[in-house]
């Protein structure tokens, strides 16, 4: 297969894998750590109206979803890529980070969470996923 095409497919596969894990974690998060009593987490407006009810524990699953999104996406991309494995893994991290920035703009959260999420969940986890995928290659 043409290396450029294989690299493009690797990035697409990484984005899909990361998106799936993110969706799964967010989907089960309310069963693991229930939202605060009276909070509507089904809409952005509901979250905005009830964000004052959230405790630090309620931000654990979103952070995990974002971190594993970047990690798994980068890992899959680096494993599939024809070359430039770590660079392509970091592209996944950058795309994920852009999604995280969009979420910060749309969904209110405490400043401490936004800083932690944007600095630790995306680029570092993509780097770790890319490095782990390329070990012994």
PyMOL commands that set and color helices and strands:
alter all, ss='L'
color gray80, all
select helices_A, chain A and resi 3-32+44-53+56-80+85-106+111-121+123-134
alter helices_A, ss='H'
color red, helices_A
deselect
rebuild
show_as cartoon
